[in-house]
Amino acid sequence: MAQSSSRLRLLVVFGLALVWMLAVVARLSYLQLFRYREYLERATRQQERIIEVSPMRGPIYDRNGRELAMSIPVDSCFADPAEITDPEMVARLLAHVLGMRADEIQQKLAESRSFVWIARKITPEQAARIQALNLRGIYFQKENKRFYPEHALAAAVLGYVDMDEHGLGGVEYSLDKEIRGRPGRILVLADARRQYLDRSSETPSDSGDTVILTIDQTIQYIVEKALADGLARTHAKGGSVVVQDPNTGQLLAVANWPTFDPNNAHAYPPDDFIDRAVSSAYEPGSIFKTILFSSAFQEGVVQPNQIVDCQMGSIVVAGRLIHDHKPYGLLSVAQILEDSSDVGSIKIALRLGAPKYYQYIRTYGFGQLTGIELPGENRGLVRPLDEWTATSVGYIAIGQEVSVTPVQMISAESAIANGGTLRKPQVVRQVLRGGQLVMQGNADPRRVIDEGTAATMRNVMQQVILVGTGKGFAQPVGYTAGGKTGTAQKIDPATGRYSKTEYNASFIGFAPINNPAVTVLVNLDSPIGGHEGNATAGPIFKQIVEQVLAYLNVPHDAPEVPTLERASLRKKPRAPADLNLAPRAKRSVGSDASVETAGTTIGATVPISSTVAIAEGQAVTVPRLTGRSVRAVIEACSRLGLTPILVGDGVALDQSPDAGTKVLPGAKIIVHFGRSADASGTSPSNN
């Protein structure tokens, strides 16, 4: 019995052990076969941390290959709190170097036991000082930081990025997917105690695409300086200038004020980020009359020499009395545009008729998005024809009851300049990936008026500058030009009525007349004192056209009238009494120039070296330009009233005339740039 009882106990123990083993095997099998992935993911989450590293954003160049935005590697500081024995001391030391609060750093160290960012994208000086402290548990990781070498130049077009290199404005935002590339990842390993063990790059980042803009850096600088000069003179609240190649639709410059430095974007108020050229719509005033007149000429309802009674400055439209800015009697249609008569313009609009006028306004692209490669574009306001009142045709004829953006307006004006073809405004020329073209700007043309109508408009608009409202303000020296002034009352938000003190002053035009190379739009927001578009915006147009056409090597097609007098003459030539001109000579001593003096006519070639002496105080000494950057050369020449002709890029290698030469104001200074061995160590200056 005892033996039988012992055997039974053994069998029971064996059975229990077998059941336990089977249960364990079954459980392990279940975990391995059915729960393996879940537990692996849980272990990975506990032992690993993946940190995304921003990729190298693609560079942005101007049309000539000059860098406007680039990414550079910088140090970011992070900590492994498990290795830090005295967080309070470490926080205090780091706060002193980084300019942060010690309690803020200490809180970061308490939030994690494996990895925490202390400060990202710090300066090289800060990184060196932290390394010198030799703090345990403090490490560095290379990240990419966006850098804009020209600072505020074309800031609204370029945009800016946040700390993680996401585009937040301009091309940086609209092409963020292409420019950003694919981010990399850092794998951080920790043990069961959450202590830092190792880190390695799991996935390398892929660089973004290269973007080439239509913007020309030199023209952009010329335009921004001219706008700054105009704002200082008029004390306007803000403004914008757009320069376009009318033959391609490409924007060569877009300037806005206020502006900002994208290297330090967080320091500026939100209003400074607005790209007025594409996002701000305004009532255009009289510059919109060019749309009316081109439409009327195209439809044949009027001819330039046809006489219209302007009724001495007043007209009644559907019971509403509208006054002109001056009382005019009988004027030709051409003179109506030259003198910007509101009454005459309204009569032409009534002859054209609201349906046809509306059709042309839409054909010119108003009330629609242009499709420019910039974010936040405003479509403006053009009410549907069935919402027009009986007075709408009259008010729209003079640029009221309609709002436009600068890019819409300049594109429409470029259609007149290029012979009648409307092109999409472009700011992106090409996008390259690994050197291969993946995107190219495309401006599908659309004819809005025929070439004959466009030629008629150009001739009439030339007279606006020569004898009309632009006379004495907008005529560029050495070039023919056509344009239109505009002065539009702004809506007072408090009353909902037109303000009697605040205006949008504008000038739009192109040059040269027969083969326009540029179209320029200048808009000033609320200039103080004189608010008319001719006196405020016209001189800015003149300054830009003179410098840009000289830079583009466009030949002169009009006589130049120097401000010099012959040494042998006692009496200066006198300009007409109604002009306030200060034309500048555009030729250096020793060359031939066309001069107007007593006994000579404009266009007569007189050798200056033998007959013209430099009046005392008017001679300009050519500065030493070699070794300077393109921007520094332009600034130096602009301060002295000289016209720089820039050849190549990089650093100035030689110049003609030489430094120290005495020349006339406005003389051309030819500067050759390059990257020779002698200049390779010279960094471009921003002065």
BAKEPA-376237 format. One record per residue (C-alpha): x, y, z; residue in one letter. Coordinates in pm, whole numbers, plus 32768, in hexadecimal, padded with zeros to 4 digits. Each point is the difference from the previous one (the first is absolute). Layout:
<sites>
XYZA...
</sites>
This chain:
<sites>
800080008000M811A80EB8056A80A87FBE7EB0Q7EB880387F47S7FC4814780BAS815F807E7FABS7FD17FB17E91R7EB680BA7FFFL80A281378093R81107FF67EF8L7EFD7FE57EEFL7F418128808EV813D80D48017V80687F9B7EA2F7EA680517F7CG7FFF815480A4L815D80477F7EA7F997F977EA5L7ECB80DB800AV80D38125807CW81027FC77EF0M7EF37FE67EF6L7F6481428081A814E80B17FF9V804F7F7E7EA3V7EA780617F89A8023815C8093R815880317F6DL7F887F7E7EB2S7EDC80F0800AY80DE81288058L81037FA57EF9Q7F0D7FAB7EEBL7EDF80ED8039F807B811F80DDR8165801D7F84Y7FD181407F36R7F3F80B18113E81067FBB810BY811C80537F14L7F6481527FBCE7FD0803B8175R816B7FA88045A807180E07EE7T7F368122808AR809A7FC98157Q81667FD77F88Q801180E27ED0E7FA781627FAAR8001807C7E99I804381717FD0I7FBD809F7EB0E811980D47F72V7F9D810E7F0AS80897FC27EA3P80E080E97F3AM7F1080EE7F52R804F80447E97G80A0814E7FAFP7F4781217F5CI80B980C77EF5Y7FB181377F3AD7FEE7FED7E85R817B802B7FE6N805C7EF080F8G803A80DD8132R7F9B7F5D8148E7ED5809F80A9L7FBB7EE680FAA80D77EDC8072M80187F08811DS81397FE180D4I80587EFB810DP7FF980808165V800B7F63815BD7ED07FB180D2S80317FB48172C7F4D7EDB80A9F80237F4E814EA7FF07EA0808FD7F68804F8158P805C7EA78089A816E80617FEFE7FD4814E80AFI80377FEF8177T7FC98171804DD7EEE80877F1AP7FEE814B80B9E816E80517FC3M7FF27F907E94V7EC980D27FC3A80A58131809AR813B7FDF7F2CL7F427FC47EBBL7F0F811E8044A812280F38017H80857F957EAAV7EB47FDC7F49L7F4F8130808FG7EE97F28808BM7F667FE4815AR809F7EF980DFA7EAE7F81807CD7F917FCC7E96E812E7F217FB8I7FD57F47814AQ7E967FB77FAAQ806D7F6E7EB1K80F77F1B80B0L7EEE7F8480E8A7F107FAE7EE5E80C47EDA7F73S80FC7EF9806ER80987FB67EACS800581267F0EF7F99816A8007V8054812B7F23W809C811F80C0I802C80FB7EE4A7FF17FC77E8DR80CF80A57EF0K80E280C980E0I811B80DE7F8DT81647F7A7FD9P806E80DE8121E7EF87F6C80E8Q805D7E9E7F98A817180438047A7FB580908159R7F247ED8805EI81097F097F8BQ810080B980D6A7F267FBF8134L80317E867FC9N7EB37FA880A0L7FA97E8F8022R7EBC7FA37F50G8005812C7F13I802A7FAD7E8FY7FE380A07EA9F7F4C7F997EC3Q803280A17EAAK7EC580967F67E7FC380DC7ED3N7FAB816E8027K7F6E80DE7EEFR80D4812F7FAEF7FAC81287F23Y814880A87F9DP7F59813F7F80E7F2A801E813BH7EC380CB7FB0A803580047E86L7EC87F6E7F55A7F8B7F818153A7E8F7FEE7FA4A804F7F337EC9V80EE7F1280B3L7F387FD68141G80947F608137Y80037EB780C2V7FBB7F8C8164D80EC7F4680E7M7FB37EB57F55D804780907EA8E7E95800E7F90H7FBA811B7F0CG7F1E8110808BL7FF181047EEDG805780547E9AG80A37EF97F23V80787F4B8139E7E927FB28046Y7F6D7FD67EA3S81177F0D7F99L80427F70815AD7FC67E9A7F8FK810780227EEFE80FC80CF80C6I7FE87F46814BR80747EA57F95G7FDA7EC880DDR805D80188171P80FA7F1580A4G7FD77F47814CR80E27FCF812EI7FD47EBE80CCL803F802A8177V802A7EBC80D1L7FCD7FE28179A80157EE48100D7EF97F9180FCA805E812380E2R7FC380F37EE1R817180537FEDQ809880777EB9Y80C37EEA7F51L803C80597E94D7F7E80D17EDFR80267FCD7E8FS7F6980857EBFS7EF57F117F8CE7F9280B27EC2T80CA81107F4FP7F4581337F8BS7FD280527E90D804C81627F8ES7EE880CD7F68G7FE280807E9ED80B281347F7ET7F2281287FA8V8066810D7F06I7F2F813B800CL7FB980FE7EF2T8071811080F3I814480B37FACD80BE80518140Q809581427F74T7EB480807F7CI7F5E7FA1814AQ80FF80D280B9Y7FCE81277F13I7E877FED8031V800C7FDE817AE80EA812A801CK7F2280D37F1CA7ECE7FA280CFL80B880578142A806581527F6ED7E9880427F97G7F747FA18154L80F980E380AEA7F99811E7F19R7E867FCC8014T7FE37F6E8161H7F097EFE7F7DA7F877EEB80EAK806F7EF37F0FG80287FA77E97G80527F007EFAS80BB7FFD7EB6V7FF47EED7EF9V80E57FEA7ED1V7F9D7F0B7EEDQ808F7F927EB4D7ECD80417F26P80747F0B7EF5N800E7ECF80E7T7F2B8059812EG812A7FC380E8Q801980E3812EL815C8096801BL7FC680A58152A7EF180138109V803680F98119A7F1F8040812CN800080E0812DW7FE67FB48120P80EA7ED87FDBT80C47F1680E3F81427F39801FD7FAE7E8D7FD5P81387FA880C9N7F5080908130N7E927FEE7F9BA7F787FCA8160H806A8162805DA7F0980A57F0EY7E878040801DP7F177F347F20P7FAA812A7F20D816980127F89D7FE17EA87F5CF7EEC806E7F10I80647FF17E94D7F4381317F88R80487FAB7E95A7F227EC98006V7F3280158141S7F90816B8017S7EE580727F1EA7FB681727FDAY7F3380E97F26E80F1805A7EE8P7F7B81567FA6G806680977EB3S81027EF97F9FI7ED17F247FBAF7FA180EE7EE5K81007F4F7F24T7F1A7ED18006I7ED780D57F97L80B480B67EE6F80A07EC67F6ES7EAA7F578003S7F5B812B7F58A811080157EF6F7FE57E8A7FC3Q7E8880167FD1E802381327F20G7F0A80D480C8V80F981228012V813C80717F4EQ812980B9809DP7FBB81447F42N7E887FFF803BQ7F86813180C4I7F337FD5813FV7F56811380C9D80727FD9816AC7EF780F58076Q80E880D980CEM80337EFD810BG7EB47F60805ES7F137EF37F83I7EC17F608081V7FED7E847FEEV7EB37F628064A7FB1812B80DBG8159800F80A4R80DA81337FCAL816F7FAB7FC8I810881137FFFH81487FFF7F43D814A805780A8H8017812A7F10K7F0380AD7F1DP80407F977E98Y7F4180687EC9G803C7F5F7EADL81107EF68008L806A7EF57F0DS7FE57E99807AV817C7FF38019A8000814180CFQ7EFB7F6C80E9I80F67EEF8060L812880F28002E7F4F80EC80F1D7F437EE780B3S7EAB80A37FD9S7EFA7F3F80C4D7EDD80977F3FV80987FA67EB0G80507E9E8079S7E9C7FCD8079I7F77806F7EAEK80E17F047F51I7F8C7EED80EDA7E9480557FB7L80477FE37E8BR80AB7EB08034L7EE07F8280D4G80017F3B8144A7FEF7E9F7F65P812E80367F1BK80C180B5810EY7FC37EE580F8Y806A7F027EFAQ814F80AC7FCBY803C802C8174I7FDA7E88802DR80CF7FB57ECAT811B80CE8092Y7FF57F17812FG7F6680DF810AF7F2A7F5B810AG80BF7EBB7FCBQ81377F5D808DL812E80277F1ET80957EB48074G814A8099806BI80D87F1280CEE7FD180C18144L7F117FB98122P7EDF80D98070G7FA980927EADE7ED280E58004N7F177FEE7ED4R7F938169802BG7E99806E7FD3L7F3C80197EBDV7E8D7FDC8040R7F377F317F06P7F5B80CE7EF1L7EA27FBA8085D806980A38149E806F81447F5CW7F29812D804FT7FA881117F08A812D80CA8078T80FB7EE28008S807C802D7E9DV805981698052G80B17FB88145Y80BF7ED27F7CI807280D87EDAA80C580D680F5I80827EDA80CEG7EFB7FF18115Q7F117EE2805EE81127F0D7F96V81357F8580B7S813C7F6B7F6CV814D7F778074T814D80857F80P804D7EB97F49V7EAF800C7F4FQ8031816B7F9CM81637FDC7F83I7FA97EC77F39S7EE680B97F52A80E581277FB8E810C7F167F78S7EFF7F837F06A7FEB81627F76I817C801A8001A80457EB87F4AN7F0180277EE9G7EBE7F80809BG80557EAF80A0T7FAB7FB9816BL80F97F1A80AFR7FF47F5F8155K80EA80B080F5P81197F188069Q80F080088123V80857E9A7FE3V80D57FBF7ECFR80727E98803AQ80067EEA8103V81217F0B7FEBL80287EAC80A8R815A7F6C7FF1G805080EE7EE5G7ED27F897F36Q7EE280E97FA6L7EBF7F9980B2V7F3581417FE3M801081317F21Q7F398141800DG7F00800F7EEDN7F4181337F96A7EF67F9C7F05D7FB9813A7F34P7EA280837FBCR7FBE81197F0BR7F288116808FV803081157EFDI80A180057EAAD815780907FB3E7F7381397F60G7F3680578135T812E7FBD80DCA80D780E77F2AA7EF981128015T7FF67FDD817BM817B8012801BR800881427F36N7EF080A280D1V80A47F8F8145M814980977F8DQ7F50814F7FE9Q7F8A7FD68169V816E80198067I806981067F02L7EE080F88018V7EFA7F6980E8G7FE17FBC8174T81557F55800CG80B581297F69K8131806B80C7G7FF27ED380E9F80197EB37F4CA80CE80327EC1Q813F7F2B801FP813C80A37F7CV80747F5F7EBBG7ECE7F237FCAY7EA480237F73T7EEC7F8980E6A7E897FEC801FG7F317FFD813BG7ED1806880C6K7FD680B1814BT7F007F9F8104G7F7D809F813FT7EED7F3E80B0A7F4B80598140Q80077EEE8106K7ECD7F8780BAI7FF5807D8167D7FB17ECA80D6P7F5B80D9810AA7F0280A07F16T7FF47F147ED7G802B812F7F1DR8122807F7F33Y810880A880D5S805A81697FB5K81617FDB8089T807E7EA57FA1E80487F907E9CY80A77EEE7F39N80F480AA7F17A80707F367ED3S80C7800C7EC2F800F7EEC7EFCI80C780017EC0G80FC7F5B7F1BF813C80557F3EA807F80227EF5P7EC7804F7F38I80407F3D7EBFN80937EC8809FN7FAB80008174P80FC7F4480D7A7F5A803F8151V7EAE8058808ET800380AC8153V7EE7803680FBL803180E5812CV7EF78017810EN801D80D5813BL7F107FDB8123D7F91814B8098S811C80F07FADP8002813280DFI7FEA815B7F6BG7FF07FE77E86G7F3C7EC77FAEH7FE780097E83E808D7ED57F49G80D080D47F12N80CA80B88109A801E7EE080F8T80187EBE7F34A807880937EB4G816380528075P80277E9E8088I7F9E7F767EABF80FE80E67F59K811A7F9B80ECQ7FBC7E8D7FD3I7FE2800B7E85V814480C27FD5E80CC7F1480D8Q7F607EB87F95V801880447E8BL816C806A8028A80437EBF80C2Y7F577F337EEDL80D280B77EFBN7ECB807B7F49V807481047EFFP7F9081668032H7EEB80677F12D7FD081678070A80EE812A8016P80AA8042814BE8004815D8090V8127802E80EFP7FF380F88120T815180907F92L803C81417F47E811080617F0BR812380B580A5A7FF981067EEBS7E8E80538032L7F8C810880F1R7E907FB07FF6K7F717EAD8061K7EF97F5E7F22P7EAB802B809AR7F027EEC8024A7E90804D7FC6P7F6580B38125A7F0C7EE88051D810F7EF98029L80C77FBB8137N81107F2B7F67L81577FA08078A80787F177EE9P81527F5C8030R81177FC17F0BA80327E947FB2K815780137F61R815A801E8090S810281047F9FV80AA7FAC7EBAG7ED17F617F59S7F0380957F12D7EAC80648081A7EC780AC7F85S7FE1814E80B2V7F0C81227FF6E80A281558025T7FD981557F64A80417FDC7E90G7FD57E837FFDT7ED57F1A7FE4T7FAC7EC480BBI80A97EE17F51G812980C67F79A81407F418040T810380D680B0V81507F77807AP7FEE804A8172I81767FDF8036S804581327F29S7ED680E28039T7F627FB1814FV80A48040814DA7F8A7F6C8148I7F5E810D80CEA809D80308155E7F617F1C8102G7F637F1C7EFAQ812C7F1E7FBEA7FE87EA28094V81327F398067T7FE37E917FA2V802C7F2D813DP80D37EC7801BR7F0C7EE47FBCL80E87ED37FDAT7FDC7EFC8110G7E96805A8045R7EC47F327FD1S7EF7804E7EFAV7F1E809B8105R811880D68092A805A80827EA5V7E9780637FB6I7FE380B1814FE814780C07FCFA7F9F806F7EA0C7E9F805F8067S808180E18116R80D380C07F03L7EFC800B7EEBG80C67F187F1CL7F6E7EEE7F23T80A77EAC803AP80177F097EE0I80397EAC80A1L80A47EE27F44V800A7EA580A2G7FD57FB88173D80CE7FBE8135G80FF81088065V806081367F35A814B7FBC7F4EL802C813A7F2FD7F4B813F7FA6Q7FF781077EF1S803C81248030P81087FC8810AD7FD580728166A80498171802AG7F8C80647EA3T7F2A813B7FEEK7EB87FC07F46V7EAF80A47FCEL7ED77FA580DBP7F497ED97F64G81377F767F52A800B7E8B7FBFK80FB7F3880CBI80497EA97F6EI80597F00810CV806E7E9C7FB4H7FBC7EF68108F80917EA6802BG80897EFE80F3R817580067FB3S81057F7680EBA804D815F8075D7E98803D805BA7FA87EAA8085S804B80628163G7F2881377FF8T7E9F7FD68081S7EE980D37F6BP7FAD812F80CCS7EA18067805FN806681698033N
</sites>
